Amino acid sequence: MTIIREDAFPQDRLDPTVKTGLVLCGMGGPDEPGAVRPFLRNLFRDPLIFPVPRVLAPALGWAVSTLRAPAVRRRYRLIDDRCLSPQMETTRMQALTLARHLKPFGLVAEPGVAMRYWRPFPAQTVAQLRERGARQFLLVPMYPQYSSPTSGSTLAFLVEALRHAMPEAPLHAVTGWGLLPGFLHALAEPPARQLIRWAEAGVPAAECALVYVAHSLPQTFIDQGDPYQTHTLATVAAVNRLVNGAVAEAGFSDWARGVAGLADPAPAFQSRVGPVKWLGPEITDRVRHLAAAGRRRLMIQPVSFTCEHIETLVELDLELKEEASRLGMTEFHRGEALNLNDDWLKAMAAMLADQAFGAEVPHLA
C-alpha cells in the first residue's frame, strides 16, 4: 500500500481570463438498485480504500460487493425507494453555486461533477466541460480533511482522466480545506444552537453530551503517515472553540462546563468495515459510554461530510438514534451536513479565487 501525499497533485496558477472547468469530486453513490453492486465492487477493489495486496483486490472487491449488496441496497431504500443517493444532486448544486460565487472575482467557471466509484466518471465530465469551452481545470474534492484513500484516490483518478484527454491543460487540485473559516462556522452553528436551547430551558448540563463524529479510516494508513487523523483533530478543535465561544456569549459558560464533550472534544468515528483495525473510538461505543455515565440528551455533529448521504441519513439518523434510545437517551439531535450552506460556499469560492487564481479577496470568512 502506497500513501498518496498531498503535494503529489499539480497546483498550477490558473489564468483568470480563461474559461475554467470547475470539477467537484467525491466518492459517489448508486443511482438505481442495479447500481449498488457495481458501485460497491468499484469501491472495494480500490486498494487505497480496501488495503489488501493489489493482486487480490479485484477478486476481493467482487466477493465483498456480492455479499454486501443486498444489505446496502436495503439501507439505500430507507433513503429513497429508487436507491438514489442524494449525494449526486447536492454536489451538482454545490458546483453550480460555487461557479456563481466565483463571478464577482471576475472568474468564469463551467461547473461539473466527477465521482470515483460511480457515474458520472471523470472521463465523461472532462469531455463535457471541454465541449463547453473549458481549457483549464480546478479540482475540488468534497472531503474537507485530506486522506490518501479518499481525496488522494479521487484526485488521482480525475487527474489521470484529464491528462489523457487534455495533457497540456493547466490544472489546479485543491487537497484539504478543513480549517476554512466559513466551513468551521457552518459546523459550529448547529451544536451551539442546541446547547443554548438546553441551557435556556434549564436542562441540567450533567444530562447533556456533544459528540463530534468523522468518517473512520483503517489504522494502517495513519501508521504510514496519512494526515487524516491530524487534520480531523484540528477541525474538531477549531469548531469546538467556536461552540464554546457562542455558548459563553449567550451567558452559559458555567453551565457548559458540565456538558460532556465540550472540555474534551475528541471525535468519535463511524463507518468501519471489515476485520482490520480502524480509527476509534467507534461512535456507538462512545454513545454507550455516555449513556452509562447518565447522559440522556445527545447532540451529534458530523465534521467530514459536505452533503447528506447514507452515513448521515441511515447510520446516524436511524441506526445510532435507535441505539441511543435503547440505551435510555431521551433526546437525540444531529447537526445537518453542509449541503447548500451559502456562507460555506462563499468562503470556498473566496479560497479558490485566492489559491488557484491569485485573485484579490477581502477575507476568507
C-alpha positions in Angstrom: 0.0 0.0 0.0 1.3 3.4 -1.0 0.2 6.7 0.6 -0.5 9.5 -1.9 0.9 12.6 -0.4 -0.9 16.0 -0.6 1.9 17.5 -2.6 1.6 14.8 -5.3 -1.0 16.9 -7.3 -0.5 19.8 -9.7 -1.4 23.2 -8.4 -0.8 25.4 -11.5 -1.7 29.1 -11.2 -4.8 29.4 -13.4 -5.4 32.3 -15.8 -8.4 34.3 -14.7 -9.2 35.2 -18.4 -9.5 31.6 -19.5 -12.7 29.6 -19.0 -12.2 27.1 -16.2 -13.7 23.7 -15.7 -14.7 23.6 -12.0 -14.9 19.9 -11.0 -16.3 18.9 -7.6 -15.4 15.3 -6.9 -16.2 12.7 -4.3 -16.9 9.0 -3.7 -20.3 8.9 -5.5 -23.2 6.7 -4.8 -25.8 4.5 -6.6 -28.5 6.0 -8.7 -30.7 2.8 -9.1 -31.0 -0.6 -7.4 -28.8 -2.2 -10.0 -26.0 0.2 -9.4 -25.4 -0.8 -5.8 -23.3 -3.9 -6.6 -21.1 -2.3 -9.2 -20.6 0.8 -7.0 -19.5 -1.5 -4.1 -17.3 -3.5 -6.5 -15.5 -0.4 -7.7 -15.2 0.8 -4.1 -13.7 -2.4 -2.6 -11.4 -3.2 -5.5 -9.6 0.1 -4.9 -6.5 -0.8 -2.8 -6.5 2.7 -1.4 -9.8 2.0 0.2 -9.5 -1.7 1.0 -5.9 -2.2 2.0 -5.2 -5.7 0.6 -2.5 -6.8 -1.9 -3.2 -5.3 -5.3 -3.3 -8.7 -7.0 -6.1 -9.8 -4.7 -8.2 -6.5 -4.9 -10.3 -7.4 -7.9 -11.4 -10.8 -6.6 -12.0 -9.5 -3.0 -13.8 -6.5 -4.4 -16.2 -8.8 -6.3 -16.7 -11.1 -3.3 -17.3 -8.3 -0.8 -19.7 -6.4 -3.1 -21.6 -9.6 -3.8 -22.0 -10.3 -0.1 -22.8 -6.8 1.0 -25.0 -5.6 -1.9 -28.4 -6.9 -0.6 -27.9 -5.2 2.9 -26.6 -2.0 1.4 -29.5 -1.9 -1.1 -31.9 -2.2 1.7 -30.2 0.7 3.6 -30.3 2.9 0.5 -34.0 2.2 0.1 -34.5 3.7 3.6 -33.5 7.0 2.0 -35.1 6.6 -1.4 -37.1 3.7 -3.0 -35.0 4.1 -6.1 -31.8 3.6 -4.2 -30.8 7.1 -5.3 -28.1 8.6 -3.2 -28.8 12.4 -2.6 -25.0 13.0 -2.8 -25.0 13.4 -6.6 -27.7 16.1 -6.9 -26.4 18.0 -3.9 -22.9 18.0 -5.2 -24.2 19.2 -8.6 -26.0 22.1 -6.9 -22.9 22.9 -4.9 -20.8 23.1 -8.1 -23.4 25.5 -9.7 -23.4 27.7 -6.6 -19.6 27.8 -6.4 -19.4 28.8 -10.1 -21.9 31.6 -9.4 -19.9 32.8 -6.4 -16.7 33.0 -8.4 -18.2 35.5 -10.8 -17.7 38.5 -8.5 -14.0 37.8 -8.7 -14.1 38.1 -12.5 -13.8 34.3 -13.0 -15.8 32.3 -15.5 -16.2 28.6 -14.4 -18.1 25.8 -16.1 -19.3 23.6 -13.2 -19.1 19.8 -13.3 -19.2 16.8 -11.0 -17.0 13.7 -11.3 -17.2 10.7 -8.9 -14.7 8.0 -8.0 -16.8 4.8 -7.8 -19.9 5.5 -9.9 -21.2 7.8 -12.6 -20.5 10.4 -13.7 -16.9 9.2 -14.1 -14.1 11.7 -14.8 -13.7 10.9 -18.5 -17.4 11.8 -19.1 -17.2 15.0 -17.1 -14.0 16.2 -18.7 -15.4 15.6 -22.2 -18.5 17.6 -21.4 -16.5 20.5 -19.9 -14.2 20.6 -22.9 -17.2 20.8 -25.2 -18.4 23.8 -23.1 -15.1 25.6 -23.7 -13.1 24.8 -20.6 -9.3 25.0 -21.2 -8.0 24.8 -17.7 -9.3 22.9 -14.7 -9.9 23.4 -10.9 -10.4 20.2 -9.0 -12.1 20.4 -5.6 -12.7 17.2 -3.5 -15.7 17.3 -1.3 -13.6 15.8 1.6 -12.7 18.6 4.0 -9.8 16.7 5.6 -7.3 15.2 3.2 -6.6 11.5 3.3 -4.9 9.2 0.7 -7.9 6.7 0.3 -10.5 9.5 -0.1 -9.2 12.8 -1.5 -6.0 11.2 -2.8 -7.6 8.3 -4.7 -10.4 10.5 -6.1 -8.0 13.2 -7.3 -5.6 10.7 -8.8 -8.4 9.1 -10.8 -9.5 12.6 -12.0 -6.0 13.8 -12.9 -5.4 10.7 -14.9 -8.5 11.3 -16.9 -7.6 14.9 -17.5 -4.1 14.2 -18.6 -5.3 11.6 -21.0 -7.9 13.9 -22.6 -6.2 17.3 -22.4 -2.5 16.7 -21.5 -1.5 20.3 -21.8 -4.4 21.9 -19.9 -3.3 23.8 -16.7 -4.6 22.1 -13.6 -5.0 23.1 -10.0 -6.0 20.5 -7.5 -7.2 21.5 -4.0 -6.4 18.9 -1.3 -7.7 19.7 2.2 -9.7 22.7 3.5 -10.8 21.5 6.9 -9.8 24.8 8.6 -11.6 27.1 6.2 -13.3 29.7 8.5 -16.7 29.6 6.7 -16.6 25.8 7.0 -15.8 25.9 10.7 -18.6 28.4 11.4 -21.1 26.3 9.5 -20.2 23.2 11.6 -20.3 25.1 14.9 -23.8 26.7 14.4 -25.9 23.5 15.0 -24.3 22.3 18.2 -24.1 25.9 19.6 -27.7 26.4 18.9 -28.8 23.2 20.6 -26.6 23.7 23.6 -28.0 27.2 24.1 -31.6 25.8 23.8 -30.9 23.3 26.5 -29.3 25.9 28.8 -32.2 28.3 28.3 -34.7 25.5 29.1 -33.0 24.8 32.4 -31.8 21.3 31.4 -29.1 20.1 33.7 -25.7 20.1 32.0 -25.0 16.7 33.6 -27.6 15.2 31.3 -26.1 16.7 28.1 -23.4 15.5 25.7 -21.8 16.7 22.5 -20.0 14.3 20.2 -18.2 15.2 17.0 -18.1 12.4 14.6 -15.9 11.8 11.5 -15.7 9.0 8.9 -13.2 6.4 10.0 -10.1 5.2 8.3 -8.0 2.0 8.6 -5.3 2.5 11.2 -2.7 1.2 8.7 -3.0 4.5 6.7 -2.3 6.6 9.8 0.7 4.4 10.7 2.2 5.0 7.3 1.9 8.8 7.6 -1.6 9.7 6.3 -2.6 13.1 7.7 -6.3 12.4 8.1 -6.4 12.0 11.8 -4.3 15.1 12.4 -6.5 17.2 10.1 -9.7 15.9 11.7 -8.5 16.7 15.2 -7.6 20.2 14.0 -11.1 20.7 12.6 -12.8 19.4 15.7 -10.6 21.6 18.0 -11.4 24.7 15.9 -15.1 24.0 15.7 -15.3 23.4 19.4 -13.6 26.7 20.2 -16.4 28.4 18.2 -19.1 26.4 20.0 -17.7 27.3 23.4 -17.4 30.9 22.4 -21.1 31.1 21.3 -22.3 29.4 24.5 -20.3 31.7 26.6 -21.5 34.8 24.7 -25.1 33.6 25.4 -24.2 33.7 29.1 -23.9 30.0 29.8 -20.2 29.4 30.2 -20.6 28.0 33.8 -23.4 25.7 32.6 -21.3 24.5 29.7 -18.6 23.1 32.0 -20.9 20.2 32.8 -21.6 19.2 29.2 -19.7 16.1 28.2 -17.6 16.7 25.1 -17.1 20.4 25.4 -14.0 20.3 27.6 -12.6 17.2 25.8 -13.8 17.3 22.2 -12.0 14.2 21.0 -14.0 12.9 18.0 -15.6 9.5 17.5 -15.6 7.7 14.2 -18.1 5.9 12.1 -18.5 3.6 9.0 -15.9 0.9 9.9 -15.8 -2.0 7.5 -14.1 -5.4 7.7 -11.8 -7.0 10.3 -8.8 -4.6 10.2 -8.2 -2.1 12.9 -9.8 1.3 12.2 -9.6 4.7 13.9 -11.6 4.9 17.1 -13.4 5.2 19.3 -16.3 4.0 17.2 -19.4 6.3 17.6 -21.6 3.6 19.1 -19.1 2.8 21.7 -18.9 6.5 22.6 -22.6 6.7 23.0 -22.8 3.6 25.1 -20.2 5.1 27.5 -22.1 8.4 27.7 -25.4 6.6 28.4 -23.7 4.6 31.1 -22.5 7.8 32.7 -26.0 9.2 32.9 -26.1 11.4 29.8 -29.7 11.5 28.4 -29.5 14.2 25.8 -27.2 13.9 22.9 -26.0 16.3 20.2 -24.1 14.7 17.3 -22.1 16.9 14.9 -20.5 15.3 11.8 -17.3 17.1 10.6 -16.3 15.2 7.5 -19.4 15.3 5.2 -20.4 18.0 2.8 -23.8 16.6 1.9 -26.4 14.1 3.3 -26.0 10.5 2.3 -26.1 7.0 3.8 -23.7 7.7 6.6 -25.8 10.6 7.9 -29.3 9.7 7.0 -29.1 6.0 7.9 -26.1 5.3 10.1 -26.7 8.4 12.3 -30.3 9.4 12.0 -31.7 5.9 12.1 -29.3 3.4 13.5 -27.4 5.5 16.0 -30.6 7.2 17.2 -32.2 3.8 17.7 -29.2 2.6 19.7 -29.2 5.8 21.8 -32.9 5.3 22.6 -32.3 1.7 23.6 -29.6 2.9 25.9 -32.0 5.2 27.7 -31.3 8.5 26.0 -34.4 10.6 25.7 -33.2 13.3 23.2 -31.1 12.9 20.1 -30.1 15.7 17.7 -27.7 15.6 14.7 -26.2 18.7 13.0 -27.0 18.9 9.3 -24.4 18.4 6.7 -23.2 21.5 4.8 -25.4 20.9 1.7 -26.0 24.3 0.2 -24.9 26.4 3.2 -24.2 29.7 1.5 -21.7 31.1 4.0 -19.6 28.0 3.5 -19.9 28.1 -0.3 -19.0 31.8 -0.4 -15.9 31.1 1.7 -15.0 28.2 -0.5 -15.3 30.5 -3.6 -13.0 33.1 -2.0 -10.5 30.4 -1.1 -10.5 29.1 -4.7 -10.1 32.5 -6.2 -7.2 33.2 -3.9 -5.3 29.9 -4.1 -5.9 29.0 -7.8 -6.1 32.4 -9.5 -4.3 34.7 -7.1 -7.4 37.0 -7.0 -7.7 39.8 -4.5 -10.1 38.7 -1.8 -11.1 40.8 1.2 -11.0 37.9 3.6 -11.8 34.2 3.8 -14.7 34.2 6.3 
